[in-house]
Amino acid sequence: MLQRSRDARTIVGEEALDVIAADMVRTRALVNCFTQIGEAAARLTPSGRNFVGAVPWRQIIGMRNIVVHVY
């Protein structure tokens, strides 16, 4: 999850949202990062989630569901 979040940060860089949204390759790369982060978050055990601390796990997993299923 940490590596994919770093990847997403690299993909975004300092660009404005409209520039990224217009770039299909970057947009799909971000979707891939969000998907992998959400998949990994869904597989964490409750003790693993508690170990990390205050992280919005349900929202992270929910974002994965949105981008994968295009809700």
C-alpha positions in Angstrom: 0.0 0.0 0.0 2.8 2.4 0.8 4.6 1.8 -2.5 1.3 2.3 -4.5 0.6 5.5 -2.6 4.1 6.7 -3.4 3.5 5.7 -7.1 0.3 7.7 -7.1 2.1 10.7 -5.7 4.7 10.4 -8.4 2.0 10.1 -11.1 0.3 13.2 -9.8 3.4 15.3 -9.2 2.6 19.0 -9.1 0.0 18.9 -11.9 -3.4 20.4 -11.6 -6.4 18.1 -11.4 -7.7 19.1 -14.8 -4.4 18.3 -16.4 -4.3 14.8 -14.9 -7.9 14.2 -15.7 -7.3 14.9 -19.4 -4.4 12.4 -19.5 -5.8 8.9 -20.0 -2.5 7.1 -19.3 -2.0 8.9 -15.9 -5.6 8.5 -15.0 -5.5 4.8 -15.6 -2.3 4.5 -13.7 -3.9 6.2 -10.7 -6.9 3.8 -11.0 -4.5 0.9 -10.9 -2.8 2.4 -7.7 -6.2 2.9 -6.0 -7.3 -0.6 -6.9 -4.1 -2.2 -5.5 -4.3 -0.1 -2.3 -8.0 -1.0 -1.8 -7.3 -4.7 -2.4 -4.5 -4.8 0.1 -6.6 -2.8 2.6 -9.4 -5.3 2.3 -7.1 -8.2 3.1 -5.7 -6.7 6.3 -6.7 -8.4 9.5 -8.5 -6.4 12.1 -5.3 -6.5 14.3 -3.3 -5.3 11.3 -5.7 -2.4 10.9 -5.5 -1.5 14.6 -1.7 -1.7 14.5 -1.5 1.0 11.9 -3.7 3.4 13.7 -6.4 5.9 12.6 -6.7 5.2 8.9 -10.1 5.4 7.1 -10.0 1.8 6.0 -13.7 1.7 4.9 -13.2 4.7 2.7 -10.1 3.3 1.1 -11.8 0.0 0.3 -14.9 2.0 -0.9 -12.8 4.0 -3.3 -11.4 0.8 -4.7 -15.0 -0.4 -5.3 -15.9 2.9 -7.0 -13.0 2.9 -9.4 -13.2 -0.8 -10.2 -17.0 -1.0 -10.7 -17.4 2.6 -11.9 -20.2 3.4 -9.5 
